[in-house]
Amino acid sequence: MKIFDFAAHHKALKQNPNYAVNSQILQHAEWRHGGSGHIFTEKMSDEPFVGILVVHIVDFRLQCTPTGSFLGNKYGAIEKAKYQFIGGRTHGKDGFDEDFVRAQALLNNIQNAVAVSHNRKDMLLDDQSIRFARNIFEKRIISPYLNKEHPVPDSPTASRRTVYLEDLENPHDAPSCTVKELKMDEETAKWPVDTQFSDEVATIKATYKAVPLRVYDENEKFVEPQNVNKALCNAIAEIHFTLHHTYLPKNEPAQDSFRANIEQILILQQGKSTAKIYSSDPRAGPARTATHHTPPPVENPPAKKLHTEEPSVVKEKGKERQGI
């Protein structure tokens, strides 16, 4: 397995102004209106600020499959499904543990700069973890001609053209040039969804497109969507993310929702697989792995007894000295 130089990488990141421990970030970026709330934005470029942080991706609530957090229609619509994972401390990787604590403090200050309520959810889960997420499906581009969505055929090879009522009622308002035939993108058409959710995904393909996570392995090769969850499990990774905020006044109680939106993931060290030492036939006898048995208690050597004389003996010796 390739050995990653965490010390050198840590030194390089400390020089990066986007590294999420840089105390100057709050001076160079600010919250601005965008989307359904606010986006943390660089003042000079007017572009969303992209933070960088190195974390350990824990296997708890790791949902980066092609359907991510979607568990069925009774829990929410498929188009709202998200990739998500929890990042924690790296456990001794050359300064990154201390930086994780600093990053949490900085992200908390960034939240405070825009929060309306005292109820802040979804990003800083506790002192040990940060939640990262991103939508799996995105709305397709709106037609500049009709100023509304153009659903695409469900198959990328279909030749039929969608006809709109407006075109039939007002044929003279239709564009004189030939409109390029709409086709579904290959990514969405071949999205590797589990068969149990294939019908749900098929119903939204015409108006939503699937967007794979930008995940790269230790050799900087793209990780295919169906392999992402396994690749991220227990890995040490560099996360590139943007920050988003939405105030939800109608919730009881009102709350501020924050998201560290995943932009890119660079796997620095793959996760260690958990050894399954008890996977053999249980009828064959107990597993003989000494390191997994409870060690016997340490036997302390018996305490040395100090020689003490009985009180009666001491009394007799006293009488002898007195000549009694």
ABEGO torsion letter per residue (X at the ends): XBBBBAAAAAAAAAABAABAABAAAAAABBBBBBEABBBBBBAAAGBBBBBBBBBBBBABGBBABAAEABAEAAAEBAAABBBBBBBBBAGGBGGAAAAAAAAAAAAAAAAAAABABABBBGABABAABBBBBBBABBBBBBBAAAGBBBBBBABAABABBBBBAAAAABAAABBABBBBBBBBBAAAAABBBBAAAAAAAAAAAAABBBBBBBBBBAAGBBBBAAAAAAAABGBBBBBBBBBBBBBBAABOBBBBBBBBBBABBBBABBBBBBBBAAABBAAAEBBBBAAABBBBBBBBBBBBBBBBBBAAAAAAAAAAAAGX
